[in-house]
Amino acid sequence: MVDIISELSAKFETELQNIKNSEELENIRVSYLGKKGSVTAAMKEMGKLSAEEKKEFGQKINMLKNTVADKIAQKKDELAALELQKEIDKVPEFDISLPEHFDQGSYHPITLVQRQCETIFKSMGFTVEDYSEVVTDYECFESVNIPKYHPARDMQDTYYLENGQLLKSQTTAAQNAIYKKYRKQLLENGTPIKAIFPGRCFRNEATDACHENTFFQMEGVMVGKDISISNLIYFMKTMLSEVFRRDIKVRLRPGFFPFVEPGFELDINCLNCGGKGCPSCKHSGWLELCPCGMVHPKVLEEGGIDPEKYTGFAFGLGLTRLAMMKYGIKDIRDLNSGNLNSLAQFTDDEQ
């Protein structure tokens, strides 16, 4: 039996020297140390030996097993180093004539504003949710109190797809899913639902200085016990003061939206013209920024929440218009122009 160990050891050394890649190394590991490997098979033969022979054979076979494992590990490291060197050798020599400084890329102004809003709301305990751009009619309309043939559907021209789905025309399409996702924590622990969900929206409408068929919104909701309009006003004022870093003149006027009751329009004084009137604000001096209101009882019911016990507010913030106001962009079409020289000038004022 001792001769078998010597033969296995010599055979292993010969085969190991001829290994050229990781695949071959794995094959030799299995052939010696696998369940049906040579070393494993030799260890099973110990049952045929006497007690004294077992002791001597056991020591030597274990020594062989450890040696094989160590040398395979060492060989693995060597092969890895060789493969890395091959990859390095493929890299062309560095061209010292290249300029030392390159122009860095930049974030899109809408991305900058969205990230700033996310940071502000996360600091106030809101979660940031993501949602699909392709949704069902139920998600976009029926679940938020806009049934079929409801006149509110005429307020927006929707892109319908051949499979019956549609490109979401409003971030409100995520509301029902958010309520169902977090209602357990609300009902069992009394923890308010606080979430924002930014996203891209689509409407089939003519473009002008302040309208595009592709734009960005950020929906926000808070549902719990004793939530009131004063809570809504507080969060809106906090968000605007943080985004603009200055006092902003706002107005709150009645508005109709099927998913809130009562509903409001939060407008801000146009920062491009200072309220004097320009194409961005349709020469009114005001820019519609944030439709909002108290969540309609039917919307809460559809999300599995009892409107007799819980109330909440919801708002839809126009990120595209917010970016225009923050950076003084007068034409919304500039944001989708792809003009890098124009878009690269905007930076995050917090950095």
WOWO-V182964 format. One record per helix or strand of 2 or more residues. SS is the DSSP state (alpha for helix, beta for strand). FROM is the first residue (numbers start at 1). TO is the last residue. If there is no record, write none. Layout:
<<SS;FROM;TO> <SS;FROM;TO>>
This chain:
<<alpha;2;17> <alpha;22;33> <alpha;38;48> <alpha;51;90> <alpha;109;123> <beta;127;128> <beta;134;135> <alpha;137;140> <alpha;142;144> <alpha;151;155> <beta;166;167> <alpha;171;189> <beta;193;202> <beta;214;224> <alpha;229;244> <beta;250;254> <beta;260;269> <alpha;279;281> <beta;286;295> <alpha;297;302> <beta;311;318> <alpha;319;327> <alpha;332;336> <alpha;340;343>>
